[in-house]
């Protein structure tokens, strides 16, 4: 009896890709047929086939020497190629127990070999296979030939998919432009008419030996206007921007609206590619002066990407290059411009490669978390950590997030990656608690995560699965995440707050710093950006900003955390300003989970050495107890024996004391419990008092 092949580890993603390729490839594509014929010819077999492996069926795309368009997946040998994600060879089907003799009887074959066909994400979507009526084995050359032909099939499938997408887009554009071929909001040429104009400009360049320039101009954060003032206001901005751009163009140039927030400018009859430098700089001046919206000034910026070319270049090629340059400008920040270069093309290729490798990294558990302590400046102790993701790349070593997080965000992988971070961080917090150290856990959320419908369920699963109390988890969002899609953000943040999870604004002061969202959103933590802390001592402006932000946090009832503390002077200034919490290299660099508790101990030793601890008044006034005399004696014995902080903390936790990670040996504490335990000597009591008087280790 033939065994059924198991599903691929990423079966759902694989089936989605198979469905898309089935729609784009069609039956008996000439190129695919030629590749299947080449497989039979190169390996000297009488039969060959190319099939896509769906959920229930194995669908043939091209065959040689056999008939039929599909067969059940469970009865096919190709399903094993997909399951193994590797070449499968069966020298004699009748002697192989996995396939049995049913398959051989059906096709009258004895030999089988199949190689997987992949999509661009590295998922096996199909199989290129060969059959023969006699038993045989593949040589090394045969195996190499089959794998190379399978790679060619993969490339052809991707080309067919891209062509199908392009045809769908062109069809939709033609239908939309049948009436007017003009954009209804701005009155500019739409994408269809733009393609005609650009094609004419390139054809003209062939006759004049001139050049054509293309600029893709994308408005930054147009959604802010739509959300705050309505879509009518957004449309008014689009028209005002179009009018200003038109004023900067020459006779014969074309301005079109490309997508919702994008324009395209076509410069024709350029004498030199270098001419676009001055032309696109003129476009940047469009945004120097605020736009008037119903009597109110509104700041608008745009990202520009420029490309140049001449016949026989195609319009789509120039547009793609200009769009690639525009995306690079967006990465650099609002109001930036870039001119396309081969380096940008390589950068785009590298990003695509990174995306593919990152998908595999998520499947192969190559991501790790490091943790940076957050310090209570008044109490002199570590109260929490921030989880920071790293990529343990198999060849490049430990990769920092700046190298892959932007790719994860643009590709959508950030949702899956972020869910993994949340779950891992919550579980690790409970591991440390079981070791005697209770720490708050902070995780970062991207813009896409904040508005994703799966965020709240992810948080609920992580908290329930780990057992971490919700009030010990903090989610950090940037200001842009709050204001880019304000309506969706407020709904998401209120849902997070309803869970009991705290919300922090990261890098506060570098974005919009709107008092509106501090008032209306459930924000409990403000994190002062490291750029202000860096100039805290040398620059009076930075010091004034930090002081104002601390006061603002206090005024709105939020906790304030300063980031990037690197010097003792910065630390002392922040304490004097009344900043509550801080993190930075002065205290500890981010460390792996297994090194965190040791880093916490070292951090608190440094804090103790920096000066006397100043615990909050409410901590000093709070009574300790009730505690049994036996427990008190045991704790003092641990202290005398020089037990580790974790051992003492675990003992306190066992007694149910609050804040078990921080114990202060106060004379009142000792006297209170020695009164119930007269077996303790006076010298031990005095020693404990002396330790406290010297500002001792606080164990």
Secondary structure, 3 states (H helix, E strand, C coil): CCCCCCCCCCHHHHHHHHHHHHHHHCCCCHHHHHHHHHHHHHHCCCEEEEEEECCCEEEEEEEECCCCCEEEHHHCCHHHHHHHCCCEEECCHHHCCCCCCHHHHHHCCCEEEEEEEECCCCCEEEEEEEEECCCCCCCHHHHHHHHHHHHHHHHHHHHHHHHHHHHHHHHHHHHHHCCCCECCCCCCECHHHHHHHHHHHHHHHHHHCCEEEEEEEEECCHHHHHHHHCHHHHHHHHHHHHHHHHHCCCCCCEEEEEECCEEEEEEEEECCCCHHHHHHHHHHHHHCCCEEECCEEECCCEEEEEEEECCCCCHHHHHHHHHHHHHHHHHHCCCCEEECCHHHHHHHHHHHHHHHHHHHHHHCCCEEEEEEEEEECCCCEEEEEEEEEEEEECCCEEECHHHCHHHHHHHCHHHHHHHHHHHHHHHHHHHHHHCCCCCEEEEECCHHHHCCCCHHHHHHHHHHHHCCCHHHEEEEEEHHHHHCCHHHHHHHHHHHHHHCCEEEEEEECCCCCCHHHHHHCCCCEEEECHHHHHCCCCCHHHHHHHHHHHHHHHHCCCEEEECCCCCHHHHHHHHHHCCCEECCCCCCCCEEHHHHHHHHHHHHHHHHHHCCCCCCHHHHHCCCCCCCHHHHHHHHHHHHCCCCHHHHHHHHHHCCCCCCCCCCCCHHHHHHHHCCCCCCCHHHHHHHHHHHHCCCCCC
